Amino acid sequence: MFGWVEIYTSLHYEKAEERRRLLEEKGFRCKLKAKAGARFSPGGETRPVALSRDRFASSRTVYKLYVKKESVEDASALLRG
């Protein structure tokens, strides 16, 4: 997605949707995308399960929240605060 930057990743739809609503209420343009069959790590790395060498990997859906590039700093600060 040209011009969009990922600022939040979660395994839980409800948490991702809550963050999306918060940002939209504050006037940020954002998109929530789901990626099925991805492996999630706390650092935010996702990759397809088929490429994982981790025998404990499971096919889970990862929810990613994106904002416009020019809003990244303000949106990230709002989510941290």
N, C-alpha and C positions, 0 to 999 in steps of 0.2 A: 504494500500500500504506500504509494508515493505521498510523502508529506505527513505521514502518521508515524508515531513512535510508541512502542509498547512501554507502559509505565507500571503495570500491575499484572501479576499472574497468580492464579489460584486453582486449586482442585475442586473448589466449592462454588457452584453457580450462585448461591444466595449471597455469599460474600462479594463476589465479583459484581453482581447486579447492584448490591448496596453501594459499592464504590462508584459504579457508573451513575446511579441516581444522584449521589452526593455531588459529583462533578457537574452533571447537567443542571442541578439546582443552582450551582454557582456560576453558570453561564459558559462552561467549557463544552466544546464539541468533542464527543467521544464515540468510540465504537467498541462493542464487546464481541469477541470472536471465540468460538470453541474449536479446539483441536482434539479430535478423537484419536485414541491409540498413541498417546504421547507419554513419555516418562518425565516426571517432574523432579527437580532438585531444588532445595531451598535457595540456591543462587539464581534461580529463575531460568536455568537451562532446560529446554525441552528438546526431545528428539524422538523420532518414531521408534516404537518398541522393537520393530524388526531389526533395527540397526544397533540395538542395545546388546551388550555382552553380559549384562547383569541378569543372573538367573532368577532374581526376585522381581524383575520388572513386570508390571502388569499393564494391560491396556486400559488407561483411564483417560477421561476427558479433562483437558486443561483449558481454563478460561483465561483469555488475555484481553486486557483493556488497553486501548490505544487512544491517544489524544493528538491533536495537531502539533506539529514540530515546534511552532512558536509558543505553545502553551505548556511545554514539558516542565519547566522549572516551577511555575506557579501551581500546576496541577499536582506535581509530586510533593510539593510543600504542604498542600492541603491534605493529601492522603497521609502524610507523616504526622501531621498535627492533630 
